[in-house]
Amino acid sequence: MDVSIDAITNNIQLALAPVFLLTAVATLINAISGRLARTVDRMRSIQKALYEGGVKDEEALQHMQIEANEAMIRGRLCTAAIFFDVLSGVFISLTVLELFFFQAGAVRSLQTTYVIWTFVLGLISFMTSLSIVLAEVVYAYRSAGWRAPRNY
C-alpha cells in the first residue's frame, strides 16, 4: 500500500468526485420537499373549507373536491420522487465508500463491478427522480385552477 502524500491525495480525490452528485441530490430533495409542503398546505386549506361548510356553491364545492384529489396525486408524485432521490443518494454514497476503501487498500477483494453498479444505479435513481419531478410539474400546471368558478 502506497502511503505517500500524492497517493493519499489521489485517493481522496477519486473517492470524493461523486460527492458533487450528492450535492445535486440534496438540492433536488430540498426543491421537491418545498413542492410537497405547498401541496400539503393547499390540501389542508381545501379540506378545512370543505369540512367547515363555508362554501355553499355546488360548482365551487365540486371544483374544490377535484383540486383536493389533484393535490393528493401531486403529493404522491413528490413522495415517489423523494424516494428515488434518497435511493440515488444511498447508491452514490456507497460508490464513494467503495472507491475510498478500494483506493486506500483496505479492501483488496473489491471488484470494480460493485463500484460500477452502485454508481449506475445511483444515476438511474436520480434520473427516475428527475422524471417524476417533471411529471409532477406538468401535472401541477395542467391541474391549476385556470377555470375555477368566479365565487371560489
DSSP file (Angstrom, degrees, kcal/mol; ACC not computed):
  #  RESIDUE AA STRUCTURE BP1 BP2  ACC     N-H-->O    O-->H-N    N-H-->O    O-->H-N    TCO  KAPPA ALPHA  PHI   PSI    X-CA   Y-CA   Z-CA
    1    1 A M              0   0    0      0, 0.0     2,-0.5     0, 0.0   103,-0.1   0.000 360.0 360.0 360.0 128.9    0.0    0.0    0.0
    2    2 A D        +     0   0    0      1,-0.1     0, 0.0     5,-0.1     0, 0.0  -0.722 360.0 177.6 -85.2 121.0    1.4    3.4   -1.1
    3    3 A V        +     0   0    0     -2,-0.5    -1,-0.1     4,-0.1   101,-0.0   0.122  32.6 129.9-112.1  20.4    1.2    5.9    1.8
    4    4 A S  S  > S-     0   0    0      1,-0.1     4,-2.4     4,-0.0     5,-0.2  -0.303  71.1-112.6 -70.3 160.0    2.8    8.9    0.1
    5    5 A I  H  > S+     0   0    0      1,-0.2     4,-2.7     2,-0.2     5,-0.2   0.887 117.7  53.3 -60.9 -39.8    1.1   12.2    0.2
    6    6 A D  H  > S+     0   0    0      2,-0.2     4,-2.4     1,-0.2    -1,-0.2   0.904 109.8  47.3 -63.0 -41.5    0.5   12.1   -3.6
    7    7 A A  H  > S+     0   0    0      2,-0.2     4,-2.4     1,-0.2    -2,-0.2   0.909 113.1  48.2 -67.5 -41.4   -1.2    8.7   -3.3
    8    8 A I  H  X S+     0   0    0     -4,-2.4     4,-2.4     2,-0.2    -2,-0.2   0.922 112.5  49.0 -64.8 -43.7   -3.4    9.8   -0.4
    9    9 A T  H  X S+     0   0    0     -4,-2.7     4,-2.4     1,-0.2    -2,-0.2   0.920 111.8  48.9 -60.9 -44.5   -4.4   13.0   -2.2
   10   10 A N  H  X S+     0   0    0     -4,-2.4     4,-2.4     1,-0.2    -1,-0.2   0.897 110.7  51.1 -62.6 -41.1   -5.2   11.0   -5.4
   11   11 A N  H  X S+     0   0    0     -4,-2.4     4,-2.3     1,-0.2    -2,-0.2   0.913 111.0  47.2 -63.7 -43.2   -7.3    8.5   -3.4
   12   12 A I  H  X S+     0   0    0     -4,-2.4     4,-2.1     2,-0.2    -1,-0.2   0.911 112.1  50.2 -66.3 -41.5   -9.3   11.2   -1.7
   13   13 A Q  H  X S+     0   0    0     -4,-2.4     4,-1.0     1,-0.2    -2,-0.2   0.914 112.0  47.8 -62.3 -42.7   -9.9   13.0   -5.0
   14   14 A L  H  < S+     0   0    0     -4,-2.4     3,-0.3     1,-0.2    -1,-0.2   0.903 114.6  45.6 -65.1 -41.3  -11.1    9.8   -6.6
   15   15 A A  H  < S+     0   0    0     -4,-2.3    -1,-0.2     1,-0.2    -2,-0.2   0.812 114.7  47.4 -73.1 -29.8  -13.4    8.9   -3.7
   16   16 A L  H >< S+     0   0    0     -4,-2.1     3,-1.2     1,-0.2     4,-0.5   0.547  84.6  89.6 -93.0  -6.7  -14.9   12.4   -3.5
   17   17 A A  T >< S+     0   0    0     -4,-1.0     3,-1.3    -3,-0.3     4,-0.4   0.911  87.8  50.7 -56.7 -44.5  -15.6   13.0   -7.1
   18   18 A P  T >> S+     0   0    0      0, 0.0     4,-1.2     0, 0.0     3,-0.9   0.647  90.1  82.2 -69.3 -10.8  -19.1   11.5   -6.9
   19   19 A V  H <> S+     0   0    0     -3,-1.2     4,-1.3     1,-0.3    -2,-0.2   0.808  81.1  63.7 -64.1 -27.4  -19.8   13.7   -3.9
   20   20 A F  H <> S+     0   0    0     -3,-1.3     4,-1.3    -4,-0.5    -1,-0.3   0.856  99.6  53.2 -63.9 -33.0  -20.7   16.6   -6.3
   21   21 A L  H <> S+     0   0    0     -3,-0.9     4,-2.2    -4,-0.4    -1,-0.2   0.861 101.9  59.2 -67.3 -34.5  -23.5   14.4   -7.5
   22   22 A L  H  X S+     0   0    0     -4,-1.2     4,-2.6     1,-0.2    -1,-0.2   0.845 100.1  56.9 -62.0 -32.6  -24.7   14.1   -3.9
   23   23 A T  H  X S+     0   0    0     -4,-1.3     4,-2.2     2,-0.2    -1,-0.2   0.911 107.2  47.6 -63.6 -41.9  -24.9   17.9   -3.8
   24   24 A A  H  X S+     0   0    0     -4,-1.3     4,-2.3     2,-0.2    -2,-0.2   0.894 110.9  52.1 -64.7 -39.2  -27.4   17.8   -6.7
   25   25 A V  H  X S+     0   0    0     -4,-2.2     4,-2.4     2,-0.2    -2,-0.2   0.935 110.9  46.9 -61.4 -47.2  -29.3   15.0   -5.0
   26   26 A A  H  X S+     0   0    0     -4,-2.6     4,-2.1     1,-0.2    -2,-0.2   0.890 111.5  51.3 -63.8 -39.6  -29.6   17.1   -1.8
   27   27 A T  H  X S+     0   0    0     -4,-2.2     4,-2.2     2,-0.2    -1,-0.2   0.905 110.6  48.4 -64.0 -42.0  -30.7   20.2   -3.8
   28   28 A L  H  X S+     0   0    0     -4,-2.3     4,-2.8     2,-0.2     5,-0.3   0.904 109.0  52.9 -66.4 -40.5  -33.4   18.2   -5.6
   29   29 A I  H  X S+     0   0    0     -4,-2.4     4,-2.5     1,-0.2    -1,-0.2   0.917 109.8  49.9 -59.2 -42.4  -34.7   16.8   -2.3
   30   30 A N  H  X S+     0   0    0     -4,-2.1     4,-1.8     2,-0.2    -2,-0.2   0.918 112.1  46.8 -62.5 -44.3  -34.9   20.3   -1.0
   31   31 A A  H  X S+     0   0    0     -4,-2.2     4,-1.8     2,-0.2    -2,-0.2   0.914 114.2  46.6 -65.7 -43.0  -36.8   21.5   -4.0
   32   32 A I  H  X S+     0   0    0     -4,-2.8     4,-2.9     1,-0.2     5,-0.2   0.896 108.9  55.5 -67.5 -38.9  -39.2   18.6   -4.0
   33   33 A S  H  X S+     0   0    0     -4,-2.5     4,-2.5    -5,-0.3    -1,-0.2   0.890 106.7  51.2 -60.7 -38.6  -39.8   18.9   -0.3
   34   34 A G  H  X S+     0   0    0     -4,-1.8     4,-2.1     2,-0.2    -1,-0.2   0.909 110.9  47.4 -63.9 -42.0  -40.9   22.5   -0.8
   35   35 A R  H  X S+     0   0    0     -4,-1.8     4,-2.1     2,-0.2    -2,-0.2   0.912 112.5  49.9 -65.1 -41.6  -43.3   21.5   -3.5
   36   36 A L  H  X S+     0   0    0     -4,-2.9     4,-2.7     1,-0.2    -2,-0.2   0.907 109.0  52.0 -63.8 -41.4  -44.7   18.7   -1.3
   37   37 A A  H  X S+     0   0    0     -4,-2.5     4,-2.5     1,-0.2    -1,-0.2   0.914 110.3  47.8 -62.1 -43.1  -45.1   21.2    1.6
   38   38 A R  H  X S+     0   0    0     -4,-2.1     4,-2.3     2,-0.2    -1,-0.2   0.886 112.0  50.4 -65.4 -37.4  -47.1   23.6   -0.6
   39   39 A T  H  X S+     0   0    0     -4,-2.1     4,-2.4     2,-0.2    -2,-0.2   0.922 111.4  47.5 -65.8 -43.7  -49.2   20.8   -1.8
   40   40 A V  H  X S+     0   0    0     -4,-2.7     4,-2.4     2,-0.2    -2,-0.2   0.914 111.6  50.8 -64.4 -42.6  -50.0   19.5    1.7
   41   41 A D  H  X S+     0   0    0     -4,-2.5     4,-2.2     1,-0.2    -1,-0.2   0.911 111.3  48.1 -60.9 -42.3  -50.8   23.1    2.8
   42   42 A R  H  X S+     0   0    0     -4,-2.3     4,-2.3     2,-0.2    -2,-0.2   0.916 110.6  51.7 -64.5 -42.3  -53.2   23.5   -0.1
   43   43 A M  H  X S+     0   0    0     -4,-2.4     4,-2.7     1,-0.2    -2,-0.2   0.907 109.9  49.8 -60.5 -42.5  -54.8   20.2    0.6
   44   44 A R  H  X S+     0   0    0     -4,-2.4     4,-2.4     1,-0.2    -1,-0.2   0.899 110.2  49.4 -65.0 -40.6  -55.3   21.2    4.3
   45   45 A S  H  X S+     0   0    0     -4,-2.2     4,-2.1     2,-0.2    -1,-0.2   0.888 112.5  48.1 -68.1 -36.5  -56.9   24.5    3.4
   46   46 A I  H  X S+     0   0    0     -4,-2.3     4,-2.5     2,-0.2    -2,-0.2   0.940 112.7  48.0 -66.3 -46.5  -59.3   22.8    0.9
   47   47 A Q  H  X S+     0   0    0     -4,-2.7     4,-2.9     1,-0.2     5,-0.2   0.894 110.3  52.4 -62.4 -39.3  -60.2   20.2    3.4
   48   48 A K  H  X S+     0   0    0     -4,-2.4     4,-2.2     1,-0.2    -1,-0.2   0.932 111.4  46.4 -61.1 -45.6  -60.8   22.8    6.1
   49   49 A A  H  X>S+     0   0    0     -4,-2.1     5,-0.9     1,-0.2     4,-0.9   0.887 114.8  47.7 -64.8 -38.2  -63.1   24.8    3.8
   50   50 A L  H  <5S+     0   0    0     -4,-2.5     3,-0.2     1,-0.2    -2,-0.2   0.922 115.3  43.6 -68.1 -43.8  -65.0   21.6    2.8
   51   51 A Y  H  <5S+     0   0    0     -4,-2.9    -2,-0.2     1,-0.2    -1,-0.2   0.804 110.6  53.7 -75.6 -29.2  -65.4   20.4    6.4
   52   52 A E  H  <5S-     0   0    0     -4,-2.2    -1,-0.2    -5,-0.2    -2,-0.2   0.718 100.8-135.2 -77.2 -19.7  -66.4   23.7    7.8
   53   53 A G  T  <5 +     0   0    0     -4,-0.9    -3,-0.1    -3,-0.2    -4,-0.1   0.734  59.6 137.1  75.7  22.6  -69.1   24.1    5.2
   54   54 A G      < +     0   0    0     -5,-0.9     2,-0.6     2,-0.0    -4,-0.1   0.713  54.9  73.6 -74.0 -19.8  -68.4   27.7    4.4
   55   55 A V        +     0   0    0     -6,-0.6    97,-0.0     1,-0.1    -1,-0.0  -0.853  50.9 168.5-100.2 122.0  -68.7   27.1    0.7
   56   56 A K        +     0   0    0     -2,-0.6     2,-0.3     5,-0.0    -1,-0.1   0.667  44.2 102.5-104.9 -22.2  -72.3   26.7   -0.4
   57   57 A D     >  -     0   0    0      1,-0.2     4,-2.3    94,-0.2     5,-0.2  -0.496  62.7-148.3 -69.8 125.1  -72.0   27.0   -4.2
   58   58 A E  H  > S+     0   0    0     -2,-0.3     4,-2.4     1,-0.2     5,-0.2   0.873  96.4  52.4 -63.5 -39.4  -72.2   23.5   -5.7
   59   59 A E  H  > S+     0   0    0      1,-0.2     4,-2.2     2,-0.2    -1,-0.2   0.910 110.8  47.6 -64.5 -40.8  -69.9   24.3   -8.6
   60   60 A A  H  > S+     0   0    0      2,-0.2     4,-2.4     1,-0.2    -2,-0.2   0.897 110.6  52.3 -66.6 -39.9  -67.2   25.6   -6.2
   61   61 A L  H  X S+     0   0    0     -4,-2.3     4,-2.1     2,-0.2    -2,-0.2   0.910 110.1  48.1 -62.4 -42.4  -67.6   22.5   -4.0
   62   62 A Q  H  X S+     0   0    0     -4,-2.4     4,-2.4     2,-0.2    -1,-0.2   0.916 111.6  50.1 -63.9 -42.8  -67.0   20.3   -7.0
   63   63 A H  H  X S+     0   0    0     -4,-2.2     4,-2.6     1,-0.2    -2,-0.2   0.904 110.0  50.8 -62.7 -40.5  -64.0   22.3   -8.1
   64   64 A M  H  X S+     0   0    0     -4,-2.4     4,-2.4     2,-0.2    -1,-0.2   0.891 109.5  50.4 -64.7 -39.4  -62.6   22.1   -4.5
   65   65 A Q  H  X S+     0   0    0     -4,-2.1     4,-2.1     2,-0.2    -1,-0.2   0.914 111.3  48.3 -65.6 -41.6  -63.0   18.3   -4.5
   66   66 A I  H  X S+     0   0    0     -4,-2.4     4,-2.4     1,-0.2    -2,-0.2   0.924 112.0  49.6 -62.2 -44.2  -61.3   18.0   -7.8
   67   67 A E  H  X S+     0   0    0     -4,-2.6     4,-2.3     1,-0.2    -2,-0.2   0.872 108.5  53.1 -64.1 -36.9  -58.5   20.2   -6.6
   68   68 A A  H  X S+     0   0    0     -4,-2.4     4,-1.9     2,-0.2    -1,-0.2   0.913 109.8  48.0 -63.9 -42.1  -58.1   18.1   -3.4
   69   69 A N  H  X S+     0   0    0     -4,-2.1     4,-1.9     1,-0.2    -2,-0.2   0.900 111.4  50.4 -64.6 -40.2  -57.8   14.9   -5.5
   70   70 A E  H  X S+     0   0    0     -4,-2.4     4,-2.5     1,-0.2    -2,-0.2   0.887 108.2  52.6 -64.6 -38.7  -55.2   16.6   -7.7
   71   71 A A  H  X S+     0   0    0     -4,-2.3     4,-2.4     1,-0.2    -1,-0.2   0.876 107.1  53.1 -64.4 -37.0  -53.3   17.7   -4.6
   72   72 A M  H  X S+     0   0    0     -4,-1.9     4,-2.0     2,-0.2    -1,-0.2   0.917 110.0  47.3 -64.1 -42.6  -53.3   14.1   -3.4
   73   73 A I  H  X S+     0   0    0     -4,-1.9     4,-2.3     2,-0.2    -2,-0.2   0.918 111.7  50.5 -64.9 -43.2  -51.8   12.9   -6.7
   74   74 A R  H  X S+     0   0    0     -4,-2.5     4,-2.5     1,-0.2    -1,-0.2   0.895 108.6  52.7 -61.8 -39.3  -49.2   15.6   -6.7
   75   75 A G  H  X S+     0   0    0     -4,-2.4     4,-2.3     1,-0.2    -1,-0.2   0.896 108.8  49.6 -62.7 -40.2  -48.3   14.6   -3.1
   76   76 A R  H  X S+     0   0    0     -4,-2.0     4,-2.4     2,-0.2    -2,-0.2   0.904 110.5  50.2 -65.3 -40.6  -47.8   11.0   -4.2
   77   77 A L  H  X S+     0   0    0     -4,-2.3     4,-2.4     2,-0.2    -2,-0.2   0.921 111.4  48.4 -63.3 -43.6  -45.6   12.1   -7.1
   78   78 A C  H  X S+     0   0    0     -4,-2.5     4,-2.4     2,-0.2    -2,-0.2   0.906 111.1  50.7 -62.7 -41.3  -43.5   14.2   -4.8
   79   79 A T  H  X S+     0   0    0     -4,-2.3     4,-2.3     2,-0.2    -2,-0.2   0.911 110.7  48.5 -63.9 -42.2  -43.1   11.4   -2.4
   80   80 A A  H  X S+     0   0    0     -4,-2.4     4,-2.3     2,-0.2    -1,-0.2   0.906 111.0  51.0 -63.7 -41.1  -42.1    9.0   -5.1
   81   81 A A  H  X S+     0   0    0     -4,-2.4     4,-2.1     1,-0.2    -2,-0.2   0.908 110.2  49.2 -63.5 -41.7  -39.5   11.5   -6.4
   82   82 A I  H  X S+     0   0    0     -4,-2.4     4,-2.7     2,-0.2     5,-0.2   0.907 108.8  54.3 -63.8 -41.0  -38.1   11.9   -2.9
   83   83 A F  H  X S+     0   0    0     -4,-2.3     4,-2.5     1,-0.2    -2,-0.2   0.947 111.9  42.7 -56.8 -50.6  -37.8    8.1   -2.5
   84   84 A F  H  X S+     0   0    0     -4,-2.3     4,-2.1     1,-0.2    -1,-0.2   0.830 113.2  53.3 -68.9 -30.6  -35.8    7.7   -5.7
   85   85 A D  H  X S+     0   0    0     -4,-2.1     4,-2.1     2,-0.2    -1,-0.2   0.913 110.9  45.6 -68.6 -42.6  -33.7   10.8   -4.9
   86   86 A V  H  X S+     0   0    0     -4,-2.7     4,-2.2     2,-0.2    -2,-0.2   0.909 111.6  52.7 -65.6 -41.4  -32.8    9.3   -1.5
   87   87 A L  H  X S+     0   0    0     -4,-2.5     4,-2.3    -5,-0.2    -2,-0.2   0.904 108.1  51.8 -59.5 -41.2  -32.1    5.9   -3.1
   88   88 A S  H  X S+     0   0    0     -4,-2.1     4,-2.7     1,-0.2     5,-0.2   0.924 107.8  51.6 -60.0 -44.9  -29.8    7.7   -5.5
   89   89 A G  H  X S+     0   0    0     -4,-2.1     4,-2.3     1,-0.2    -2,-0.2   0.874 108.6  51.2 -60.9 -37.9  -28.0    9.3   -2.6
   90   90 A V  H  X S+     0   0    0     -4,-2.2     4,-2.4     2,-0.2    -1,-0.2   0.934 112.0  46.0 -65.2 -45.9  -27.6    5.9   -0.9
   91   91 A F  H  X S+     0   0    0     -4,-2.3     4,-2.1     2,-0.2    -2,-0.2   0.908 113.6  48.3 -64.9 -41.4  -26.1    4.4   -4.1
   92   92 A I  H  X S+     0   0    0     -4,-2.7     4,-2.2     2,-0.2    -1,-0.2   0.897 110.9  51.7 -66.5 -38.6  -23.8    7.3   -4.7
   93   93 A S  H  X S+     0   0    0     -4,-2.3     4,-2.5    -5,-0.2    -2,-0.2   0.905 108.4  51.4 -63.2 -41.0  -22.6    7.2   -1.0
   94   94 A L  H  X S+     0   0    0     -4,-2.4     4,-2.9     1,-0.2    -1,-0.2   0.898 107.9  53.0 -61.4 -39.4  -21.9    3.5   -1.4
   95   95 A T  H  X S+     0   0    0     -4,-2.1     4,-2.7     2,-0.2     5,-0.2   0.927 108.5  49.5 -60.8 -44.8  -19.8    4.4   -4.5
   96   96 A V  H  X S+     0   0    0     -4,-2.2     4,-2.5     2,-0.2    -2,-0.2   0.929 113.0  46.6 -60.6 -46.0  -17.8    6.9   -2.5
   97   97 A L  H  X S+     0   0    0     -4,-2.5     4,-2.8     2,-0.2     5,-0.3   0.922 112.4  49.9 -63.0 -44.0  -17.2    4.4    0.3
   98   98 A E  H  X S+     0   0    0     -4,-2.9     4,-2.5     1,-0.2     5,-0.2   0.933 112.9  46.3 -60.8 -46.4  -16.2    1.7   -2.2
   99   99 A L  H  X S+     0   0    0     -4,-2.7     4,-2.6    -5,-0.2     5,-0.2   0.908 113.7  48.9 -63.3 -41.8  -13.8    3.9   -4.0
  100  100 A F  H  X S+     0   0    0     -4,-2.5     4,-2.2    -5,-0.2     6,-0.2   0.959 115.9  41.1 -64.3 -50.4  -12.3    5.2   -0.8
  101  101 A F  H  X>S+     0   0    0     -4,-2.8     5,-1.4     2,-0.2     6,-1.3   0.869 116.4  50.2 -67.5 -35.6  -11.7    1.8    0.7
  102  102 A F  H ><5S+     0   0    0     -4,-2.5     3,-0.7    -5,-0.3    -1,-0.2   0.939 114.5  42.9 -67.3 -46.2  -10.6    0.3   -2.5
  103  103 A Q  H 3<5S+     0   0    0     -4,-2.6    -2,-0.2     1,-0.2    -1,-0.2   0.821 110.9  55.8 -70.1 -30.6   -8.0    3.0   -3.2
  104  104 A A  H 3<5S-     0   0    0     -4,-2.2    -1,-0.2    -5,-0.2    -2,-0.2   0.624 111.5-121.9 -76.2 -11.6   -6.9    3.1    0.4
  105  105 A G  T <<5S+     0   0    0     -3,-0.7    -3,-0.2    -4,-0.6     3,-0.1   0.545  78.6 122.7  84.4   6.4   -6.1   -0.6    0.1
  106  106 A A  S   <S+     0   0    0     -5,-1.4     2,-0.5    -6,-0.2    -4,-0.2   0.815  77.1  38.3 -71.0 -29.1   -8.4   -1.6    3.0
  107  107 A V        +     0   0    0     -6,-1.3    -2,-0.2     1,-0.1    -1,-0.2  -0.968  60.8 170.6-125.3 115.2  -10.4   -3.9    0.7
  108  108 A R  S    S+     0   0    0     -2,-0.5    -1,-0.1     1,-0.1    -2,-0.1   0.732  75.5  57.8 -94.4 -25.1   -8.5   -5.9   -1.8
  109  109 A S  S    S+     0   0    0      2,-0.1     2,-0.2     0, 0.0    -1,-0.1   0.468  74.3 123.0 -88.2   0.9  -11.2   -8.2   -3.0
  110  110 A L        -     0   0    0     -3,-0.1     2,-0.3   -12,-0.1    -3,-0.0  -0.428  54.0-144.9 -64.7 127.9  -13.5   -5.4   -4.1
  111  111 A Q    >>  -     0   0    0     -2,-0.2     3,-1.2     1,-0.1     4,-0.9  -0.683  16.2-126.0 -93.6 149.4  -14.4   -5.8   -7.7
  112  112 A T  H 3> S+     0   0    0     -2,-0.3     4,-2.5     1,-0.3     5,-0.2   0.729 105.0  73.4 -66.2 -19.7  -14.8   -2.8   -9.9
  113  113 A T  H 3> S+     0   0    0      1,-0.2     4,-2.8     2,-0.2    -1,-0.3   0.855  92.3  55.1 -63.9 -32.5  -18.2   -4.2  -10.9
  114  114 A Y  H <> S+     0   0    0     -3,-1.2     4,-2.6     2,-0.2     5,-0.3   0.937 109.6  46.0 -63.1 -45.5  -19.6   -3.2   -7.5
  115  115 A V  H  X S+     0   0    0     -4,-0.9     4,-2.1     1,-0.2     5,-0.2   0.924 114.3  48.3 -62.8 -44.4  -18.4    0.4   -8.0
  116  116 A I  H  X S+     0   0    0     -4,-2.5     4,-2.8     1,-0.2     5,-0.2   0.936 113.4  46.9 -62.3 -46.5  -19.8    0.5  -11.5
  117  117 A W  H  X S+     0   0    0     -4,-2.8     4,-2.8     1,-0.2     5,-0.2   0.904 112.2  48.1 -66.8 -41.6  -23.2   -0.9  -10.4
  118  118 A T  H  X S+     0   0    0     -4,-2.6     4,-1.9    -5,-0.2    -1,-0.2   0.909 115.2  46.0 -66.8 -37.9  -23.7    1.3   -7.4
  119  119 A F  H  X S+     0   0    0     -4,-2.1     4,-2.3    -5,-0.3    -2,-0.2   0.933 114.9  46.3 -68.3 -44.4  -22.8    4.4   -9.5
  120  120 A V  H  X S+     0   0    0     -4,-2.8     4,-2.7    -5,-0.2    -2,-0.2   0.919 113.3  49.1 -64.0 -43.6  -25.0    3.4  -12.4
  121  121 A L  H  X S+     0   0    0     -4,-2.8     4,-2.5    -5,-0.2    -1,-0.2   0.873 109.9  53.1 -64.2 -35.5  -27.9    2.6  -10.0
  122  122 A G  H  X S+     0   0    0     -4,-1.9     4,-2.2    -5,-0.2    -2,-0.2   0.920 111.3  45.3 -63.1 -43.7  -27.4    5.9   -8.4
  123  123 A L  H  X S+     0   0    0     -4,-2.3     4,-2.7     2,-0.2    -2,-0.2   0.900 112.5  50.8 -67.2 -40.6  -27.6    7.7  -11.7
  124  124 A I  H  X S+     0   0    0     -4,-2.7     4,-2.3     2,-0.2    -2,-0.2   0.919 111.5  48.2 -63.0 -42.6  -30.7    5.7  -12.8
  125  125 A S  H  X S+     0   0    0     -4,-2.5     4,-2.4     2,-0.2    -1,-0.2   0.904 111.9  49.9 -63.3 -40.6  -32.4    6.5   -9.5
  126  126 A F  H  X S+     0   0    0     -4,-2.2     4,-2.5     2,-0.2    -2,-0.2   0.918 111.4  47.8 -64.5 -43.2  -31.5   10.2   -9.9
  127  127 A M  H  X S+     0   0    0     -4,-2.7     4,-2.3     2,-0.2    -1,-0.2   0.871 110.4  52.7 -66.0 -35.9  -32.9   10.2  -13.5
  128  128 A T  H  X S+     0   0    0     -4,-2.3     4,-2.3     2,-0.2    -2,-0.2   0.926 109.6  49.0 -63.3 -44.0  -36.0    8.5  -12.3
  129  129 A S  H  X S+     0   0    0     -4,-2.4     4,-2.5     1,-0.2    -2,-0.2   0.920 110.7  50.1 -61.2 -44.2  -36.5   11.1   -9.6
  130  130 A L  H  X S+     0   0    0     -4,-2.5     4,-2.4     1,-0.2    -1,-0.2   0.900 109.9  51.0 -61.3 -40.2  -36.0   13.9  -12.2
  131  131 A S  H  X S+     0   0    0     -4,-2.3     4,-2.3     2,-0.2    -1,-0.2   0.895 110.6  48.3 -64.5 -40.2  -38.5   12.3  -14.5
  132  132 A I  H  X S+     0   0    0     -4,-2.3     4,-2.5     2,-0.2    -2,-0.2   0.897 110.0  52.2 -67.8 -39.5  -41.1   12.1  -11.7
  133  133 A V  H  X S+     0   0    0     -4,-2.5     4,-2.5     2,-0.2    -2,-0.2   0.923 109.5  49.9 -61.7 -43.3  -40.4   15.7  -10.8
  134  134 A L  H  X S+     0   0    0     -4,-2.4     4,-2.5     1,-0.2     5,-0.2   0.926 110.5  49.7 -60.0 -44.5  -41.0   16.7  -14.4
  135  135 A A  H  X S+     0   0    0     -4,-2.3     4,-2.6     1,-0.2    -2,-0.2   0.899 111.1  49.8 -61.1 -40.5  -44.3   14.7  -14.4
  136  136 A E  H  X S+     0   0    0     -4,-2.5     4,-2.8     2,-0.2    -1,-0.2   0.900 110.7  49.1 -66.3 -40.5  -45.4   16.4  -11.2
  137  137 A V  H  X S+     0   0    0     -4,-2.5     4,-2.3     2,-0.2    -2,-0.2   0.923 113.3  46.3 -65.1 -44.4  -44.6   19.9  -12.6
  138  138 A V  H  X S+     0   0    0     -4,-2.5     4,-2.5     2,-0.2    -2,-0.2   0.921 114.2  48.5 -63.7 -43.0  -46.5   19.2  -15.8
  139  139 A Y  H  X S+     0   0    0     -4,-2.6     4,-2.3    -5,-0.2    -2,-0.2   0.906 110.1  52.1 -63.5 -41.1  -49.4   17.8  -13.8
  140  140 A A  H  X S+     0   0    0     -4,-2.8     4,-0.6     2,-0.2    -1,-0.2   0.906 111.1  47.3 -61.9 -41.2  -49.4   20.8  -11.4
  141  141 A Y  H >< S+     0   0    0     -4,-2.3     3,-0.8     1,-0.2    -2,-0.2   0.935 114.6  45.6 -65.3 -45.1  -49.6   23.1  -14.4
  142  142 A R  H 3< S+     0   0    0     -4,-2.5    -2,-0.2     1,-0.2    -1,-0.2   0.818 115.1  47.3 -69.2 -29.4  -52.4   21.2  -16.1
  143  143 A S  H 3< S+     0   0    0     -4,-2.3    -1,-0.2    -5,-0.2    -2,-0.2   0.453  82.3 123.5 -93.0   0.9  -54.4   20.9  -12.9
  144  144 A A  S << S-     0   0    0     -3,-0.8     2,-2.8    -4,-0.6     3,-0.4  -0.271  79.1-104.0 -60.3 149.2  -54.0   24.5  -11.9
  145  145 A G    >   +     0   0    0      1,-0.2     3,-1.2     2,-0.1    -1,-0.2  -0.285  66.2 144.5 -76.4  59.0  -57.4   26.2  -11.4
  146  146 A W  T 3  S+     0   0    0     -2,-2.8    -1,-0.2     1,-0.3    -2,-0.1   0.827  79.3  36.5 -65.4 -30.7  -57.4   28.1  -14.6
  147  147 A R  T 3  S+     0   0    0     -3,-0.4    -1,-0.3     2,-0.0    -2,-0.1  -0.169  84.1 151.8-115.5  39.4  -61.1   27.6  -14.9
  148  148 A A    <   -     0   0    0     -3,-1.2   -88,-0.1     1,-0.1     4,-0.0  -0.382  55.9 -94.0 -68.1 147.2  -62.1   28.0  -11.3
  149  149 A P    >   -     0   0    0      0, 0.0     3,-1.6     0, 0.0    -1,-0.1  -0.266  32.9-119.3 -59.0 150.0  -65.6   29.3  -10.6
  150  150 A R  T 3  S+     0   0    0      1,-0.3    -2,-0.1     2,-0.1    -3,-0.0   0.848 112.1  51.4 -63.2 -35.5  -65.7   33.0  -10.0
  151  151 A N  T 3         0   0    0      1,-0.2    -1,-0.3     0, 0.0   -94,-0.2   0.150 360.0 360.0 -91.2  22.1  -67.1   32.7   -6.5
  152  152 A Y    <         0   0    0     -3,-1.6    -1,-0.2   -97,-0.0    -2,-0.1   0.410 360.0 360.0 -94.3 360.0  -64.3   30.3   -5.5
